[in-house]
Amino acid sequence: MIINWKDEKEPKMEVMRKNGVTWLEFSTLSNVDFVTHAFSTRLGGVSSGIFSSMNLGFTRGDDEKNVRENFQRLSDAIGIAVDSIVTSDQTHTTNIRRVTRDDCGNGVTRPRGFHDIDGLITDEPGVTLATFYADCVPLYFVDPVHKAIGLSHSGWRGTVHKMGKVTVEAMGEAFGTDPQDLVTAIGPSICQDCYEVSEDVINEFSTAFDVSLYEKLYYKKNNGKYQLNLWEANRQILLEAGVGEHHIQTSNLCTCCNSKFLFSHRASQGKRGNLGAFLMIKN
């Protein structure tokens, strides 16, 4: 399958395959020896139709048995225990939850005991953080000094409310994380070329960001709509939070441009499954 990497001579993510399952890894995060991470693709699962084939969403209308099998296959491939996973309950907030071993299994092997959470942080080994996507922006955080991690979901609402900065601050409060030590990544999501938004969305971004950034974040078209750059917006948020510029890696991989490889809400007009981002401190 041909993958369309945006504006990159060298892809920033490596395509991994094992036992028929295909997933993605960041080179920078792979170099951190105490973490395991992954971003799933559509390939290697058992779901069919619009969910074909590695759907990780229980709420999309897919058969629950298929979703459970997909979680098992992906977990086996990337080397995590399926009952170590803790899932978010994403509602486009900036709510962060610190999770522990007691939370393992929430949302996969047992009912989730919490709600309205778009970001997860932990410093406990063996706890796999998981958040879910189909165009929104995955944000990965690794603190190599305090051996702590974070994983956050940032759609346009999360971005305008600066989810990346909120996550950095939560890790600082919980673990003593210094933003300058963080290794971060901005995962596969919708690119500016594909992301048309209305003026009401742009008005919120204009309020949230400095005027000097407007040209980098969006431009207006003849039809009165705008093209919004969520990748750059989240990069600027991480910089504002104190993360070093060389510690931010962007995938430059668009979900909408690659809708046969990755689920895209916009490309499918909502008829799709869910991708998953995963991050764990090794035991």
C-alpha positions in Angstrom: 0.0 0.0 0.0 1.3 3.4 -1.0 1.5 5.9 2.0 1.3 9.6 1.3 3.7 11.4 3.7 3.1 15.1 3.7 6.0 17.4 2.9 8.7 14.9 4.0 11.6 13.4 2.1 12.1 11.1 5.0 9.0 9.7 6.9 9.1 10.4 10.7 7.3 7.2 11.5 8.3 3.6 10.8 5.8 1.1 9.4 5.9 -2.0 11.6 4.4 -5.4 10.8 4.0 -8.6 12.8 1.6 -11.5 12.6 -0.4 -9.7 9.9 -0.8 -6.6 12.0 0.5 -3.2 10.7 1.2 -0.3 13.0 3.3 2.8 13.2 6.1 3.9 15.5 8.0 7.3 15.9 11.8 7.1 15.6 12.3 9.4 18.5 10.1 7.4 20.9 11.6 4.1 19.7 14.9 5.5 20.9 13.6 5.8 24.5 14.5 2.4 25.9 11.9 2.3 28.8 8.8 2.8 26.7 6.7 0.9 24.2 4.4 2.9 21.9 2.3 2.4 18.8 -0.2 4.0 16.5 -2.6 1.5 14.9 -3.6 1.4 11.2 -6.6 -0.2 9.5 -4.7 -3.3 8.7 -4.6 -6.6 10.5 -7.9 -6.9 12.3 -11.1 -9.0 11.8 -13.7 -6.3 11.4 -15.5 -5.9 8.0 -17.3 -3.3 5.9 -16.7 0.3 7.0 -14.8 -1.0 10.1 -12.3 -3.0 8.0 -10.3 -4.2 9.6 -8.5 -3.1 12.7 -11.3 -1.1 14.3 -10.6 -0.3 18.0 -13.9 1.5 18.7 -16.6 -0.2 20.8 -19.1 2.6 20.2 -19.0 2.8 16.3 -21.5 0.0 15.7 -19.0 -2.8 15.1 -19.5 -6.3 16.6 -18.0 -6.3 20.1 -16.4 -9.7 19.6 -14.5 -8.3 16.6 -13.3 -5.2 18.5 -12.0 -7.4 21.4 -10.2 -9.7 18.9 -8.7 -6.6 17.3 -7.4 -5.4 20.6 -5.9 -8.8 21.3 -4.2 -9.0 17.9 -2.7 -5.6 18.2 -1.6 -6.1 21.8 0.1 -9.4 20.9 1.9 -7.7 17.9 3.2 -4.7 19.8 4.1 -6.7 22.9 1.7 -5.5 25.6 -0.9 -7.3 27.7 -4.4 -6.5 26.6 -5.5 -6.3 30.3 -2.8 -3.6 30.9 -4.7 -1.1 28.7 -6.5 1.9 30.1 -8.7 3.8 27.7 -9.8 7.4 27.6 -13.4 8.4 27.4 -13.0 11.2 24.9 -15.4 14.1 24.9 -13.2 16.9 23.5 -12.3 18.2 26.9 -8.9 19.1 28.4 -9.5 16.8 31.4 -6.4 14.7 32.4 -6.5 11.6 34.6 -3.5 10.1 36.4 -3.9 6.4 36.1 -2.3 3.4 38.0 -2.2 -0.3 37.8 -5.6 -0.3 39.5 -7.0 1.3 36.3 -5.7 -1.4 34.0 -8.4 -3.0 31.8 -10.7 0.0 32.0 -12.6 0.3 28.7 -11.3 -3.0 27.2 -11.5 -6.0 29.6 -13.9 -4.3 32.0 -16.2 -1.3 32.0 -14.5 2.0 32.3 -15.0 3.5 35.7 -14.4 7.2 34.7 -15.7 9.5 32.0 -15.0 12.8 30.2 -11.3 12.2 30.0 -9.2 13.1 27.0 -5.7 12.7 28.5 -4.0 10.1 30.6 -0.7 10.2 32.5 1.2 7.7 34.6 4.6 6.9 36.1 3.8 3.3 36.8 5.4 0.5 34.6 3.0 -1.9 32.9 0.1 0.5 32.5 -0.7 1.1 28.8 -2.3 4.4 28.0 -4.7 4.4 25.0 -6.5 7.2 23.2 -8.5 7.0 20.0 -8.7 8.8 16.7 -10.1 9.2 13.2 -8.7 12.7 12.2 -8.0 14.3 15.6 -4.5 14.8 16.9 -2.7 12.3 19.1 -0.1 13.8 21.5 2.6 11.6 23.0 4.7 12.7 26.0 7.7 11.0 27.5 9.7 12.3 30.5 13.0 10.4 30.5 14.2 12.0 33.8 11.2 11.0 36.0 10.2 8.0 33.8 6.7 9.3 33.3 4.4 9.4 30.3 1.3 11.1 28.9 -1.0 10.5 26.0 -3.7 13.1 25.0 -6.4 13.5 22.4 -6.6 16.9 20.8 -9.3 17.7 18.2 -9.9 21.3 17.3 -11.6 22.0 20.6 -8.8 20.4 22.6 -6.3 22.3 20.5 -7.9 25.7 20.9 -8.0 25.0 24.7 -4.3 23.9 24.5 -4.5 20.3 25.5 -0.8 19.9 25.0 0.1 22.6 27.5 -2.5 21.2 30.0 -0.9 17.8 29.7 2.6 19.2 30.3 1.4 21.1 33.3 -0.4 18.0 34.7 2.8 16.0 34.4 4.8 18.7 36.1 2.4 18.8 39.0 2.2 15.0 39.3 5.7 13.9 38.6 7.9 17.0 38.7 8.3 17.0 34.9 10.4 19.8 33.4 9.0 20.6 30.0 12.5 21.0 28.6 13.2 17.3 29.3 10.1 16.0 27.5 10.3 14.0 24.3 7.0 14.6 22.4 5.3 13.5 19.2 2.3 14.8 17.2 0.7 11.7 15.7 -1.2 11.0 12.4 -4.2 13.3 12.0 -5.9 15.4 9.4 -3.6 17.8 7.5 -4.3 21.5 6.7 -5.0 20.7 3.0 -7.9 18.5 4.1 -9.2 20.4 7.1 -11.7 23.0 6.0 -13.5 24.8 8.8 -16.0 27.6 9.2 -15.4 31.1 10.5 -16.7 30.4 14.0 -13.9 27.9 14.5 -11.3 30.3 13.3 -12.7 33.0 15.6 -11.9 30.8 18.6 -8.3 30.1 17.3 -7.8 33.9 16.7 -8.7 34.4 20.4 -6.5 31.6 21.7 -3.3 32.3 19.6 -1.1 35.4 19.1 -1.8 37.3 15.9 1.8 36.6 14.8 0.8 33.0 14.3 -2.3 33.4 12.2 -0.5 33.0 8.9 1.0 29.7 10.1 -2.3 28.4 11.4 -4.9 29.1 8.7 -5.9 30.9 5.5 -9.2 32.0 4.1 -10.6 30.7 0.8 -12.9 32.3 -1.8 -15.8 30.3 -0.5 -15.6 32.0 3.0 -14.2 28.9 4.6 -10.7 28.4 6.1 -8.0 25.7 6.0 -6.8 25.0 9.5 -3.4 23.6 10.5 -3.8 21.5 13.6 -0.3 20.1 13.4 1.3 23.6 13.6 -1.2 24.7 16.2 -0.2 21.8 18.5 3.5 22.4 17.8 3.1 26.0 18.9 1.3 24.9 22.0 4.1 22.5 23.0 6.7 25.3 22.4 4.6 27.7 24.5 4.5 25.0 27.2 8.3 24.9 27.3 9.1 21.8 25.2 12.3 22.1 23.2 11.8 22.6 19.5 14.0 19.6 18.7 12.0 17.4 21.2 8.8 17.7 19.1 8.4 15.2 16.2 5.4 15.5 13.8 4.3 12.5 11.9 3.4 14.5 8.8 0.9 11.7 8.0 -2.6 12.7 7.2 -5.5 10.4 8.1 -7.7 11.9 5.4 -5.1 11.6 2.6 -4.6 8.0 3.6 -8.1 6.8 4.4 -7.5 3.3 3.1 -4.6 2.9 5.5 -6.0 5.0 8.4 -9.5 5.7 9.5 -10.7 9.3 8.7 -14.0 10.7 9.9 -14.0 13.4 7.2 -13.0 11.1 4.3 -15.6 8.5 5.2 -18.3 11.1 6.2 -18.4 9.4 9.6 -18.7 5.8 8.4 -15.6 4.4 10.0 -13.8 2.7 12.9 -11.3 4.1 15.4 -7.5 4.1 15.4 -5.6 3.8 18.7 -2.5 5.5 20.1 -0.7 3.4 22.8 2.1 4.3 25.2 3.5 2.2 28.1 6.4 2.2 30.5 8.0 -1.2 30.3 8.1 -3.4 33.4 
